[in-house]
Amino acid sequence: MLETVICAVFTLFAVIGCVCAVWWLMLRLIRPKKHERYFEVLVFDENEANACQRVSFLLAQLMSTGNIRSCRILAVDNGMKPWHRQNLTDAFGREPRVTVCTPEEASALLFGKNARDEVKSVGWD
């Protein structure tokens, strides 16, 4: 009886250890390299009513994983209703990691010839 309990406990610890190892490996594979700068792009259209919640959730996720220093969030207005854009601008206007922009501005930030100058203009050294 005691041997069965000890075997069950060790088996449980072995399974938990394997799950933790797989979880760590998965995070290492999908997480960007340290100090590598990147953009998270959220595109909002006219049907988007919860843009502020999506940006808040992404900010919280980046803070919890430690990627907040190397990431910038582009909230792209692809035909949002004016009051939704105003709510988004009011909520994140002072947040340096969030940029509310049009598709043309996002394109210039991501693919423009002078993308480095554009990135500096949104506060990314």
Residue pairs with C-beta under 8 A, 6 or more apart in sequence:
27 65
31 65
31 67
32 38
32 67
32 70
32 71
34 70
35 70
36 70
37 70
37 71
37 72
37 119
37 124
38 70
38 71
38 72
39 71
39 72
39 73
39 74
39 109
39 110
40 58
40 62
40 71
40 72
40 73
40 74
41 73
41 74
41 76
41 106
41 110
42 51
42 54
42 55
42 58
42 73
42 74
42 75
42 76
43 76
43 78
43 103
44 51
44 54
44 75
44 76
44 77
44 78
44 80
44 84
44 88
45 78
45 79
45 80
46 79
46 80
46 81
48 80
48 84
49 84
51 75
51 80
51 84
51 87
51 88
52 87
52 88
52 91
52 92
55 73
55 75
55 88
55 91
55 92
55 98
56 91
58 73
59 68
59 73
59 95
59 97
59 98
62 68
62 71
62 73
62 97
68 97
71 97
72 97
72 98
72 99
72 119
72 122
72 124
73 97
73 98
73 99
74 99
74 101
74 106
74 109
74 110
75 88
75 92
75 98
75 99
75 100
75 101
76 101
76 102
76 103
76 106
77 85
77 88
77 100
77 101
77 102
77 103
78 103
80 88
85 100
88 100
89 100
92 98
92 100
93 100
96 122
96 123
99 109
99 122
101 109
108 115
108 118
109 115
109 118
109 119
109 122
112 118
